[in-house]
Structure formats: structure tokens, C-alpha cells
Amino acid sequence: MELFTIVSPRGLRIEAHRAPDLPVPVDDPSPVPQPAHPHHPNAPVEQDDPVPDKNPEVRVH
């Protein structure tokens, strides 16, 4: 590791070691999206019909 000195704004001298350069990770190509099968565990969940509001004139803010 390379040793170098840092001087702070207050004039303090700090000796430090430079970390080695790390390899840059390369992203894997993303897979081609496939249509979800309805029985697949990651398939979108069907939403139920919304429940009608019993008291539409009373609203909580």
C-alpha cells in the first residue's frame, strides 16, 4: 500500500495508507422478460373489487 500525508485545514498532518484499486463490477445482462404464468409464485396477485363506501358523506381526513 502506498503511504501519503494529508494536511487538514487546521494544519494537522495525517499519514494514511491508500487502499488498493478494486476491480469495477460488470453487470450481468438482464434476462429477457417472460410473461408471468398465473400459477407462478411471482405472478401478480389479482386485486379484489373495491369495497363500496357505506357512508360516503362521512370522510376522515
ZAZA-108018 format. One record per residue: x, y negated, z of N, C-alpha, C, CB in turn; residue number from 1. Coordinates in Angstrom, 3 decimals, always signed. Each point is the difference from the previous one (the first is absolute). Glycine has a CB too. Layout:
! residues N
[[X, Y, Z], [X, Y, Z], [X, Y, Z], [X, Y, Z], NUM]
...
! end
This chain:
! residues 61
[[+0.841, +1.182, +0.000], [-0.841, -1.182, +0.000], [+0.884, -1.243, +0.000], [-1.840, +1.244, +1.218], 1]
[[+1.348, -2.252, -1.844], [+0.732, -1.243, -0.143], [-0.270, -0.895, +1.212], [-0.120, +0.179, -2.526], 2]
[[+1.168, -0.760, +3.103], [-0.128, -0.886, +1.150], [+0.003, -1.439, -0.492], [+1.141, +1.678, +1.521], 3]
[[-2.082, -2.489, -1.045], [-0.023, -1.408, -0.370], [-0.439, -0.824, +1.201], [-0.501, +0.581, -2.409], 4]
[[+0.721, -1.896, +2.329], [-0.297, -0.900, +1.110], [-1.121, -0.942, -0.393], [+2.373, +0.148, +0.811], 5]
[[-3.329, -0.314, +0.092], [-1.105, -0.935, -0.185], [+0.207, -1.137, +0.990], [-1.607, +1.836, -0.785], 6]
[[+1.415, -3.074, +0.333], [+0.076, -1.152, +0.895], [-1.409, -0.543, +0.148], [+2.397, -0.559, -0.689], 7]
[[-2.890, +0.541, +1.939], [-1.363, -0.462, +0.257], [-0.052, -1.519, -0.059], [-0.451, +2.024, +1.429], 8]
[[-0.758, -2.618, -1.498], [-0.125, -1.460, -0.003], [+0.606, -0.649, +1.246], [-2.065, +0.259, -1.359], 9]
[[+2.149, +0.463, +2.458], [+0.597, -0.546, +1.228], [+1.513, +0.184, +0.032], [-2.133, +0.478, +1.193], 10]
[[+2.690, +0.100, -2.227], [+1.439, +0.171, -0.072], [+0.498, +1.314, +0.568], [+0.162, -2.424, +0.136], 11]
[[-1.046, +3.322, +0.237], [+0.405, +1.299, +0.521], [+0.451, +0.884, -1.153], [-1.606, -0.215, +1.939], 12]
[[+2.715, +0.917, -1.734], [+0.511, +0.904, -1.029], [-0.433, +1.412, +0.357], [+1.992, -1.507, -0.485], 13]
[[-2.627, +2.187, -0.445], [-0.513, +1.347, +0.220], [+0.623, +0.912, -1.046], [-2.188, -0.872, +0.974], 14]
[[+2.858, +1.915, -0.499], [+0.551, +0.989, -0.925], [-1.028, +1.103, -0.193], [+2.381, -0.520, +0.719], 15]
[[-2.591, +0.903, -1.958], [-1.021, +0.997, -0.296], [+0.502, +0.940, -1.082], [-1.820, -1.611, +0.647], 16]
[[+1.196, +2.759, -0.716], [+0.287, +0.971, -1.048], [-1.110, -0.071, -1.028], [+1.248, +1.510, +1.604], 17]
[[-0.858, -1.478, -2.866], [-0.987, -0.015, -1.076], [-0.476, +1.424, -0.223], [+1.068, -2.032, -1.092], 18]
[[-2.381, +2.214, +1.041], [-0.569, +1.325, -0.248], [+0.306, +0.427, -1.432], [-1.839, -0.425, +1.687], 19]
[[+2.041, +1.702, -1.914], [+0.250, +0.456, -1.373], [-1.232, -0.208, -0.873], [+1.643, +1.692, +0.863], 20]
[[-1.395, -1.900, -2.140], [-1.114, -0.160, -0.938], [-0.747, +1.323, -0.111], [+1.252, -1.793, -1.291], 21]
[[-2.556, +1.722, +1.402], [-0.826, +1.191, -0.098], [-0.553, +0.126, -1.411], [-0.589, -0.164, +2.442], 22]
[[+0.396, +1.382, -2.920], [-0.566, +0.152, -1.344], [-1.440, -0.508, -0.036], [+1.495, +1.986, -0.412], 23]
[[-1.862, -2.571, -0.703], [-1.353, -0.516, -0.174], [-0.898, +1.164, -0.407], [+0.855, -2.317, -0.658], 24]
[[-1.950, +2.561, +1.411], [-0.876, +1.120, -0.375], [-0.737, -0.298, -1.307], [-0.279, +0.589, +2.432], 25]
[[+0.089, +0.442, -3.213], [-0.721, -0.125, -1.265], [-1.369, +0.636, +0.193], [+2.155, +0.040, -1.382], 26]
[[-3.193, -0.794, +1.055], [-1.357, +0.526, +0.145], [-0.241, +1.110, -1.018], [-0.806, -2.238, +0.846], 27]
[[+0.167, +3.305, -0.380], [-0.393, +1.068, -0.912], [-1.139, -0.508, -0.877], [+0.717, +1.793, +1.659], 28]
[[-0.784, -1.348, -2.901], [-1.127, -0.439, -0.829], [-1.317, +0.484, +0.600], [+1.469, +0.035, -2.051], 29]
[[-2.458, -0.902, +2.032], [-1.285, +0.367, +0.603], [-0.712, +1.011, -0.894], [-0.178, -2.268, +1.116], 30]
[[-0.509, +3.232, -0.508], [-0.696, +1.009, -0.798], [-1.192, -0.614, -0.737], [+0.723, +1.773, +1.632], 31]
[[-1.115, -1.119, -2.692], [-1.150, -0.460, -0.773], [-1.257, +0.239, +0.841], [+1.165, +0.500, -2.232], 32]
[[-1.994, -1.528, +2.448], [-1.193, +0.213, +0.829], [-0.965, +0.974, -0.659], [+0.257, -2.305, +0.928], 33]
[[-0.804, +3.180, -0.122], [-0.956, +0.994, -0.470], [-1.362, -0.308, +0.608], [+1.823, +1.751, -0.243], 34]
[[-2.904, -1.457, -0.474], [-1.321, -0.226, +0.604], [-0.178, +0.897, +1.219], [-0.951, -0.634, -2.247], 35]
[[+0.339, +0.082, +3.287], [-0.181, +0.753, +1.245], [-1.122, +1.011, -0.155], [+0.826, -1.960, +1.333], 36]
[[-0.552, +3.163, -0.920], [-1.014, +1.052, -0.009], [-0.884, -0.202, +1.226], [+1.536, +1.638, -1.234], 37]
[[-2.862, -1.457, +1.123], [-0.873, -0.284, +1.152], [+0.289, +0.860, +1.221], [-1.720, -0.672, -1.616], 38]
[[+2.334, +1.843, +1.451], [+0.287, +0.860, +1.149], [+1.434, -0.142, +0.492], [-1.704, +1.586, -0.849], 39]
[[+2.456, -2.491, +0.245], [+1.382, -0.227, +0.418], [-0.005, -0.772, +1.316], [+0.807, +0.000, -2.412], 40]
[[+0.109, +0.309, +3.343], [-0.026, -0.688, +1.303], [+0.253, -1.498, -0.098], [+0.771, +2.108, +1.015], 41]
[[-0.119, -2.595, -2.077], [+0.254, -1.430, -0.136], [-1.011, -0.687, -0.911], [+2.407, +0.460, +0.383], 42]
[[-3.475, +0.221, -0.733], [-1.016, -0.591, -0.870], [-0.715, -1.120, +0.747], [-0.302, +2.195, -1.228], 43]
[[-0.145, -3.224, +0.515], [-0.720, -1.079, +0.684], [-1.289, +0.515, +0.628], [+0.976, -1.656, -1.606], 44]
[[-1.288, +1.121, +2.770], [-1.199, +0.416, +0.728], [-1.189, -0.781, -0.539], [+1.353, +0.559, +2.079], 45]
[[-2.421, +0.160, -2.385], [-1.197, -0.682, -0.481], [-0.616, -0.794, +1.142], [-0.406, +1.806, -1.723], 46]
[[-0.036, -3.011, +1.418], [-0.602, -0.865, +1.009], [-1.498, +0.252, +0.063], [+1.786, -1.738, -0.367], 47]
[[-2.329, +1.742, +1.582], [-1.442, +0.133, +0.172], [-0.681, -1.307, -0.390], [+0.330, +1.692, +1.848], 48]
[[-1.634, -1.608, -2.099], [-0.758, -1.208, -0.287], [+0.001, -0.888, +1.240], [-1.454, +1.229, -1.680], 49]
[[+1.517, -2.552, +1.496], [+0.009, -0.881, +1.169], [-1.304, +0.101, +0.780], [+1.546, -1.549, -1.208], 50]
[[-1.434, +1.436, +2.521], [-1.175, +0.064, +0.868], [-0.695, -1.356, -0.066], [+1.086, +1.728, +1.549], 51]
[[-2.398, -1.750, -1.812], [-0.692, -1.292, -0.068], [-0.010, -0.678, +1.369], [-1.435, +0.864, -1.883], 52]
[[+1.508, -2.188, +1.847], [-0.004, -0.786, +1.233], [-1.417, -0.022, +0.564], [+1.938, -1.430, -0.816], 53]
[[-2.098, +1.874, +2.086], [-1.335, +0.072, +0.597], [-0.541, -1.379, +0.343], [+0.570, +2.244, +0.907], 54]
[[+0.302, -3.150, -0.502], [-0.414, -1.367, +0.351], [+0.823, -0.986, -0.828], [-0.641, +0.712, +2.369], 55]
[[+0.264, -0.946, -3.611], [+0.821, -0.878, -0.842], [+0.037, -1.443, +0.486], [-0.546, +1.475, -1.898], 56]
[[-0.468, -1.901, +2.671], [+0.001, -1.393, +0.452], [+0.940, -0.209, +1.188], [-2.356, -0.223, -0.812], 57]
[[+2.758, +1.292, +1.513], [+0.913, -0.118, +1.138], [+1.390, +0.385, -0.489], [-1.845, +0.522, +1.700], 58]
[[+2.764, -1.471, -1.667], [+1.358, +0.266, -0.465], [+0.989, -0.359, +1.108], [-0.678, -0.441, -2.407], 59]
[[+1.664, +1.275, +2.584], [+1.048, -0.255, +0.982], [+1.189, -0.585, -0.745], [-0.790, +1.891, +1.525], 60]
[[+1.259, -3.030, -1.058], [+1.154, -0.649, -0.651], [+1.205, +0.158, +0.860], [-1.466, -1.648, -1.133], 61]
! end
